[in-house]
């Protein structure tokens, strides 16, 4: 891993875990904590774009209150949804 890539991953992880709401920090940040080390370089642009989405929108998509936009279907966001389902499976 190059130094520039390492810095990019660290920045992405920080932004994923410091979203602004505790729920988004836990869900989005938790997902990225799990995958950041193994996230392919070609997915970093997608991950950075996903992190730009608002907490409220993302939580509405996760909770099923709003339809997931077409750009996030069959994407990295599927991993966020799966992470959330694993978290809530035992509740």
Helices and strands as residue ranges (DSSP letters): H 3-17, H 22-24, I 25-29, H 30-35, G 41-43, H 44-51, H 55-63, G 70-72, H 77-88
